[in-house]
Structures are given as structure tokens and as C-alpha cells.
Amino acid sequence: MRVNRHQILGEPGAAHCYHVVSRIIERRLVLGDEEREFLLGLLGRQLRFSGLECLAYCFMGNHFHLLLRVPDKEAALAGWGEDDFLGRLERLDSEPYTRKLLADVKMWRENGSEHAVAKLAGAVRARLFDLPAFMKEFKHKFSLWFNKRRGRRGPLWEDRYRAVRVEGTGGLSPDGPSALLAVAAYIDLNPVRAGLCDDPKDYRWCSYAAAVAGGKAARRGIAACLGAQGDTGRAAHRAQHWARHAKRYRLLLFGVGEHREGGDTPGGRTKRRRGFTQAQIDAVIARGGKLTVAEALRCRLKHFTRGLVLGSRSFLRSSLPSGARPPHEITGVDWGGLAVAGRPRGPSVQKSAS
């Protein structure tokens, strides 16, 4: 039985995580510094409004990656009233259209038009805690801003976004990272794969750089992917938690990464980061061998963007409908048991940037 994407969005009653990718039409490199900065600000505003949580992100020149956690909608909205929905609009009051809606609400209530108020509250409810609504709004608002600044018309995005459902339990074990952690690291290493930097902390528009710079939301995302609960308490304790998380995450990013030159030592010797060159990685794949996790994360992993569901076999079995094809382990990499539903054509591990 073939499974389509509508069947893997997840049953109601629980939070779900998704790796989302969307590309510019014809893959044009139109996202410069100003555009990526706007996307980053827009992401923050839409997250605050929608109730979704972003665990990792990266904005590239012609596409973006998001790792999103979507709460169970009915549980999240339990006990909400009309004023709660309308009050949510205030999180977007920097937008002229939203300010007009808020003014309309005031006018309707003064005129006794409760039906119009209730209708708007229902429309706001439909936009909250919902992945398709979030992505539609996020991409549409950017398109309007971009087209206005460029004096252009027409579609900006290549097609509908791709979403891979990811097992939402974070963690790092001796056998390898959880699916959630592996996807987060894959996202943060995008600029390294593209040759834009040697270290993702130097790439301003990824979540790892934001975390290193002190971003609280980015640090919470990394902690969640590592399986840690929210760090609370005094600032000194939070700093200690982050230092531990930062070390573990960085070891995953650079554990046995691609060989790179370093600086010179006082004795005149050249430092080298232990690991394989890209040519050696290609040779391993060509021989049918398996890469380590850190090596694979610097390659293109098609299952991370074109699969359907990613996680442990037990998670996939509980996620797929009856009669669906059984999950299978990803080839070419020692993931420690991670499996995938949906097998894109071609090799699962490639050297090109994603």
C-alpha cells in the first residue's frame, strides 16, 4: 500500500515534529542578507502567533529548513474563549492588516455585531497550532514583502513545501543520535555543506549560530533535541546547562567531520581536524561502505527531506496506516537503528549540498 503525505501528518491527541523544506522557484539565489533577515524576523512573529515551536532552522540562498514542533491543537486550545483568540492577533499588530482587524473588532462590539466578532474568532482559531496554516501564512507574507520590494508579480516559491514527520523524542546515545537530533544537526550544517563557512556558528541565519550568540529560543531548541527538559532556575544554572548541551551538540556536528586544515602551532606544524576528505567519503559510499553519523551529516541525506516519516522502527510502525509498506533502515550510514518510511529514488547519501 502506498502512503501519501496526508496520512502521516499524525493523529490528533499528541504533539508532532516535522522537518520542513521549501525552495524558491527555479531555485534562484534571491535570498540575500536583507531577505534572510526579514525571514528570520517573520519566523519569530509567526511562531509567537501560531503557537508552534521551532527547534532548528536555516535560511539559505534559495531555500530554507525548519524543524517544527506542533502541539496537539485541541489540548492547546482547551478552555480558550473568544477574547483569547482575538487577543492572539495583538502578537501581529505590527502588520497594517492585523491592526485593521483589531480596529474592526472594536467597532463591531460597539455596534453590537457579535456575529462578525465570533466569525473572526473562528478564523483565528483555524490559524493556530496548525502546520499547513503556519506554512501558508509564513510563505505568503514573505512573498508579498519580496514582490513589493522587487516590483515583481507572480509566484515566488517552487512548489508546496515538503514535510517529513520526525520522531519527537530527542537524545544522544552511544548507538547514535535520535531522529530529532540528527535532523537538527543536518539543518545547522547546511551552510557548511554549501561551502559558505567552515563552522555553522559563523553563519548568521542558522539556529546554531543564534544559540552560540546567546539566543534563548535557539538554545531551548538544541536542549530539546538532546532530550533535555526546559532549563529553569537562576541564570548561573541555565548557563551551566547550556555549556553541557553546547559541548554535546558540537561533538555531534564535528565529531569525525570532513578533514579541514587548521592554523599553525607554535612549533610550526599545521593543525588538522581528524576525519575524511570529501573524496574519501565518496569512495566509501561508492564501495557500499557505511559512514559515521558526523560524516554523513556533511553530505546530502535525501531521506531527511524527501521521506515521509523518520524515527525508530517502533515509531514508524505506530505512525503508518495498516497495509503500508514496512519501514526500512537508511543505507550508507550507521544511524543506530533509525528507519524511514518512503524510499526516494537514487542513493540516500550524496555529496551535494541540500
Secondary structure per residue as TSV (DSSP state, phi and psi in degrees):
chain	resnum	aa	ss	phi	psi
A	1	M	-	360.0	130.3
A	2	R	-	-85.1	138.2
A	3	V	-	-107.3	131.2
A	4	N	-	-99.8	171.1
A	5	R	G	-67.6	-25.7
A	6	H	G	-67.6	-20.7
A	7	Q	G	-87.9	-5.3
A	8	I	S	-119.1	11.7
A	9	L	S	-67.3	-19.7
A	10	G	-	107.2	140.2
A	11	E	-	-73.1	148.2
A	12	P	S	-64.4	155.8
A	13	G	S	109.4	1.5
A	14	A	S	-155.9	159.0
A	15	A	-	-77.7	150.2
A	16	H	E	-134.8	151.9
A	17	C	E	-115.3	146.2
A	18	Y	E	-140.9	139.0
A	19	H	E	-95.5	116.0
A	20	V	E	-113.3	134.8
A	21	V	E	-131.2	136.6
A	22	S	E	-141.7	142.0
A	23	R	E	-121.4	151.8
A	24	I	B	-70.6	147.9
A	25	I	G	-55.8	135.9
A	26	E	G	57.4	15.7
A	27	R	G	55.7	35.2
A	28	R	-	-68.2	141.1
A	29	L	-	-86.6	79.9
A	30	V	-	-111.6	-5.1
A	31	L	-	-91.9	91.3
A	32	G	-	-86.9	-166.4
A	33	D	H	-59.5	-45.8
A	34	E	H	-64.2	-41.6
A	35	E	H	-67.5	-42.3
A	36	R	H	-67.9	-34.4
A	37	E	H	-65.3	-40.1
A	38	F	H	-65.8	-42.6
A	39	L	H	-58.9	-40.5
A	40	L	H	-64.9	-44.2
A	41	G	H	-65.4	-40.8
A	42	L	H	-63.6	-40.4
A	43	L	H	-57.5	-47.3
A	44	G	H	-59.9	-43.2
A	45	R	H	-65.1	-44.2
A	46	Q	H	-68.8	-32.6
A	47	L	H	-66.5	-44.1
A	48	R	H	-62.5	-34.8
A	49	F	H	-77.1	-48.0
A	50	S	H	-77.7	-25.1
A	51	G	-	88.8	1.0
A	52	L	-	-78.6	161.2
A	53	E	E	-121.5	132.2
A	54	C	E	-100.3	119.4
A	55	L	E	-90.6	-26.6
A	56	A	E	-160.0	152.0
A	57	Y	E	-154.9	159.3
A	58	C	E	-157.9	128.6
A	59	F	E	-108.5	118.1
A	60	M	-	-104.2	-170.0
A	61	G	S	-73.3	-25.1
A	62	N	S	-139.5	12.1
A	63	H	E	-163.8	170.8
A	64	F	E	-140.6	156.5
A	65	H	E	-120.6	138.3
A	66	L	E	-133.6	138.2
A	67	L	E	-111.4	107.0
A	68	L	E	-113.8	139.6
A	69	R	E	-107.2	124.6
A	70	V	E	-110.9	112.5
A	71	P	-	-64.6	161.4
A	72	D	-	-65.8	122.7
A	73	K	H	-63.6	-48.1
A	74	E	H	-64.8	-39.8
A	75	A	H	-67.9	-39.7
A	76	A	H	-67.3	-31.7
A	77	L	T	-96.6	4.6
A	78	A	T	-59.6	127.0
A	79	G	T	85.9	-0.4
A	80	W	-	-74.5	142.7
A	81	G	-	-115.1	-178.7
A	82	E	H	-56.5	-42.9
A	83	D	H	-65.8	-31.4
A	84	D	H	-64.7	-42.2
A	85	F	H	-66.8	-45.6
A	86	L	H	-68.8	-34.4
A	87	G	H	-64.9	-25.0
A	88	R	H	-63.8	-28.8
A	89	L	G	-62.8	-25.7
A	90	E	G	-62.8	-19.8
A	91	R	G	-73.0	-11.3
A	92	L	G	-117.9	23.8
A	93	D	T	-73.7	0.4
A	94	S	T	-77.5	-10.5
A	95	E	S	-94.7	131.0
A	96	P	H	-55.3	-41.8
A	97	Y	H	-62.7	-41.2
A	98	T	H	-69.1	-38.1
A	99	R	H	-61.4	-37.2
A	100	K	H	-64.7	-41.8
A	101	L	H	-60.9	-42.6
A	102	L	H	-64.2	-38.0
A	103	A	H	-66.1	-38.2
A	104	D	H	-63.2	-39.9
A	105	V	H	-59.8	-45.3
A	106	K	H	-60.0	-44.0
A	107	M	H	-65.5	-43.6
A	108	W	H	-61.1	-40.7
A	109	R	H	-70.0	-35.2
A	110	E	H	-66.7	-31.2
A	111	N	H	-91.7	-1.1
A	112	G	T	76.0	20.4
A	113	S	-	-87.5	67.1
A	114	E	H	-66.5	-27.4
A	115	H	H	-63.2	-42.2
A	116	A	H	-65.7	-37.1
A	117	V	H	-65.6	-44.7
A	118	A	H	-65.0	-37.3
A	119	K	H	-64.0	-42.7
A	120	L	H	-66.5	-39.9
A	121	A	H	-60.2	-39.1
A	122	G	H	-65.7	-36.8
A	123	A	H	-67.3	-38.1
A	124	V	H	-66.0	-41.6
A	125	R	H	-56.9	-40.3
A	126	A	H	-65.4	-22.1
A	127	R	H	-88.1	-10.9
A	128	L	S	-94.4	145.4
A	129	F	S	51.5	46.1
A	130	D	-	-143.8	120.8
A	131	L	H	-66.6	-51.8
A	132	P	H	-58.0	-40.7
A	133	A	H	-65.2	-40.9
A	134	F	H	-62.4	-47.7
A	135	M	H	-67.3	-40.2
A	136	K	H	-60.6	-45.2
A	137	E	H	-70.2	-42.7
A	138	F	H	-60.7	-49.0
A	139	K	H	-71.0	-37.3
A	140	H	H	-66.2	-43.4
A	141	K	H	-64.9	-38.1
A	142	F	H	-67.2	-40.5
A	143	S	H	-59.4	-43.7
A	144	L	H	-61.4	-44.9
A	145	W	H	-64.4	-45.4
A	146	F	H	-65.5	-47.5
A	147	N	H	-63.7	-37.8
A	148	K	H	-65.2	-42.5
A	149	R	H	-69.7	-33.4
A	150	R	H	-92.7	-6.0
A	151	G	T	64.0	37.1
A	152	R	-	-117.2	168.1
A	153	R	-	-134.2	162.2
A	154	G	S	100.9	176.7
A	155	P	-	-67.9	148.9
A	156	L	-	-109.5	-33.5
A	157	W	B	-93.9	145.4
A	158	E	S	-61.5	-47.0
A	159	D	S	-163.7	-171.5
A	160	R	S	-63.0	147.8
A	161	Y	-	-62.3	154.9
A	162	R	E	-98.4	139.4
A	163	A	E	-133.9	126.6
A	164	V	E	-111.4	122.2
A	165	R	E	-74.3	131.3
A	166	V	E	-118.8	135.9
A	167	E	-	-56.6	128.8
A	168	G	-	-87.3	6.8
A	169	T	-	-91.3	117.1
A	170	G	-	-84.1	170.4
A	171	G	-	147.3	162.6
A	172	L	E	-138.1	119.4
A	173	S	E	-119.4	169.6
A	174	P	T	-57.9	-24.5
A	175	D	T	-81.5	-13.8
A	176	G	E	138.5	176.9
A	177	P	E	-79.6	157.1
A	178	S	-	-66.6	165.6
A	179	A	H	-58.8	-41.7
A	180	L	H	-61.6	-44.7
A	181	L	H	-69.1	-40.1
A	182	A	H	-63.0	-41.3
A	183	V	H	-68.0	-40.1
A	184	A	H	-60.3	-45.5
A	185	A	H	-65.4	-39.4
A	186	Y	H	-58.6	-42.5
A	187	I	H	-64.8	-47.4
A	188	D	H	-67.3	-22.3
A	189	L	T	-89.4	3.0
A	190	N	H	-53.3	-49.9
A	191	P	H	-65.5	-26.3
A	192	V	H	-70.5	-44.5
A	193	R	H	-62.2	-33.9
A	194	A	T	-81.6	-2.4
A	195	G	T	76.9	18.4
A	196	L	S	-85.2	-18.9
A	197	C	-	-162.6	165.0
A	198	D	S	-94.0	-17.5
A	199	D	S	-141.1	124.8
A	200	P	G	-62.8	-17.0
A	201	K	G	-66.5	-18.4
A	202	D	G	-92.4	0.4
A	203	Y	-	-104.2	110.6
A	204	R	T	-61.8	-26.8
A	205	W	T	-105.1	35.8
A	206	C	B	-128.5	158.5
A	207	S	H	-68.2	-31.0
A	208	Y	H	-65.5	-42.1
A	209	A	H	-61.6	-40.2
A	210	A	H	-63.9	-39.2
A	211	A	H	-66.8	-43.2
A	212	V	H	-62.8	-33.7
A	213	A	T	-78.8	-3.3
A	214	G	T	106.0	6.6
A	215	G	-	-64.1	121.1
A	216	K	H	-67.2	-43.1
A	217	A	H	-63.9	-41.7
A	218	A	H	-65.1	-38.6
A	219	R	H	-67.3	-38.8
A	220	R	H	-63.3	-36.5
A	221	G	H	-63.5	-45.5
A	222	I	H	-63.6	-42.5
A	223	A	H	-60.2	-42.3
A	224	A	H	-63.5	-40.9
A	225	C	H	-68.0	-26.3
A	226	L	T	-83.3	-2.2
A	227	G	T	89.6	9.7
A	228	A	-	-87.9	149.3
A	229	Q	-	-80.3	167.8
A	230	G	-	-56.4	128.1
A	231	D	-	-82.8	117.8
A	232	T	-	-120.3	178.7
A	233	G	S	103.5	-162.4
A	234	R	-	-67.7	157.8
A	235	A	H	-58.8	-38.3
A	236	A	H	-62.3	-39.6
A	237	H	H	-68.4	-40.6
A	238	R	H	-62.5	-38.6
A	239	A	H	-63.4	-39.3
A	240	Q	H	-64.7	-43.4
A	241	H	H	-59.1	-45.9
A	242	W	H	-64.8	-39.8
A	243	A	H	-58.9	-39.6
A	244	R	H	-69.9	-45.6
A	245	H	H	-63.1	-41.7
A	246	A	H	-60.9	-40.7
A	247	K	H	-65.9	-44.9
A	248	R	H	-64.2	-42.1
A	249	Y	H	-69.5	-40.3
A	250	R	H	-66.8	-35.5
A	251	L	H	-63.5	-34.7
A	252	L	H	-67.5	-42.5
A	253	L	H	-65.4	-37.7
A	254	F	H	-124.7	17.4
A	255	G	T	-52.3	-58.4
A	256	V	T	-136.8	52.6
A	257	G	-	-72.3	-175.4
A	258	E	-	-59.0	137.2
A	259	H	-	-59.2	130.0
A	260	R	-	-140.2	148.4
A	261	E	E	-74.1	150.2
A	262	G	E	-120.4	-163.6
A	263	G	E	-81.9	179.4
A	264	D	E	-89.7	142.8
A	265	T	-	-80.2	165.2
A	266	P	T	-57.3	-26.7
A	267	G	T	-83.9	1.7
A	268	G	S	91.7	1.7
A	269	R	-	-87.2	152.0
A	270	T	E	-92.0	127.1
A	271	K	E	-71.5	145.4
A	272	R	E	-135.9	136.1
A	273	R	-	-80.7	127.2
A	274	R	S	-63.7	134.8
A	275	G	S	151.5	-176.2
A	276	F	-	-92.7	153.2
A	277	T	-	-79.7	167.1
A	278	Q	H	-62.8	-35.1
A	279	A	H	-63.1	-39.2
A	280	Q	H	-67.9	-37.8
A	281	I	H	-61.4	-45.2
A	282	D	H	-60.1	-38.5
A	283	A	H	-66.7	-39.4
A	284	V	H	-62.3	-45.6
A	285	I	H	-63.6	-41.7
A	286	A	H	-62.8	-33.2
A	287	R	T	-83.3	-1.1
A	288	G	T	83.3	10.9
A	289	G	-	-78.1	174.1
A	290	K	-	-109.8	140.4
A	291	L	B	-90.8	156.2
A	292	T	-	-72.5	165.9
A	293	V	H	-60.0	-47.6
A	294	A	H	-61.9	-38.0
A	295	E	H	-65.8	-44.3
A	296	A	H	-65.6	-34.6
A	297	L	H	-65.0	-17.1
A	298	R	T	-90.9	2.8
A	299	C	S	-109.5	177.5
A	300	R	E	-87.8	125.0
A	301	L	E	-112.2	100.9
A	302	K	H	-63.1	-32.8
A	303	H	H	-66.7	-23.7
A	304	F	H	-73.7	-19.4
A	305	T	H	-120.5	-19.2
A	306	R	H	-122.7	1.1
A	307	G	-	-78.9	-170.7
A	308	L	S	-111.1	-52.2
A	309	V	E	-136.4	139.6
A	310	L	E	-130.4	129.0
A	311	G	E	165.7	-160.5
A	312	S	-	-72.4	162.3
A	313	R	H	-61.4	-38.9
A	314	S	H	-65.0	-38.0
A	315	F	H	-65.1	-43.5
A	316	L	H	-65.8	-40.6
A	317	R	H	-61.6	-36.6
A	318	S	H	-78.0	-16.4
A	319	S	H	-93.6	-25.4
A	320	L	S	-91.2	146.5
A	321	P	-	-69.6	160.6
A	322	S	T	-60.4	135.6
A	323	G	T	90.8	-4.9
A	324	A	-	-71.6	157.3
A	325	R	-	-61.9	141.5
A	326	P	-	-66.9	153.2
A	327	P	-	-69.1	159.4
A	328	H	E	-138.8	151.3
A	329	E	E	-72.1	148.2
A	330	I	-	-72.4	129.8
A	331	T	T	-83.0	155.3
A	332	G	T	88.9	-6.2
A	333	V	B	-142.1	140.2
A	334	D	-	-86.0	88.1
A	335	W	-	-89.4	-6.0
A	336	G	S	74.6	34.0
A	337	G	S	104.2	-0.3
A	338	L	-	-65.9	139.5
A	339	A	E	-129.2	168.6
A	340	V	E	-140.1	147.6
A	341	A	E	-107.0	131.9
A	342	G	S	94.7	120.9
A	343	R	-	-117.5	98.1
A	344	P	-	-63.1	149.5
A	345	R	S	-69.4	151.1
A	346	G	S	89.9	173.7
A	347	P	-	-63.5	145.1
A	348	S	S	-76.7	-24.3
A	349	V	E	-119.6	122.0
A	350	Q	E	-131.4	161.0
A	351	K	S	-85.0	-17.7
A	352	S	S	-72.9	154.6
A	353	A	-	-69.8	150.1
A	354	S	-	-100.1	360.0
